[in-house]
Amino acid sequence: MHIFELSELDRQRADEGKAFFEFLRVPPLSLGIYTLAAGAADPQKPHTEDEAYYIVAGRARILVGDEDRPVQPGTVVFVPPGTPHRFHEITEDLTALVIFAPAETV
């Protein structure tokens, strides 16, 4: 069993100076946290894996393909492989749990 505390994961992410911090990788999936400050630009490019976001904190909008929706704590977003997507109009610092299946190709 693995148990993770979001506050500790976020500290590790900040210590590494990265927006994305992967904290679990097994062949069928990988997990990470992704943070973007209010007003930041999201530099993501499409991935080759299924991807899901669970918004833990903050408020923004997400553009997936040609669909644009608001996100806030409790929102879950699924992004199919190869689909362009990005967060924008980030009005409150954003933290998302990210799930890739299978594990993200690095």
Buried (B, 14 or more C-beta within 10 A) or exposed (E): EEEEEEEEBBEEBEEEEBBBBBBEEEEEBBBBBBBBEEEBEBEBEBBEBBBBBBBBBBBBBBBBEEEEEEBEBEBEBEBEEEBEBBBEEBEEBBBBBBBBBEBBEE
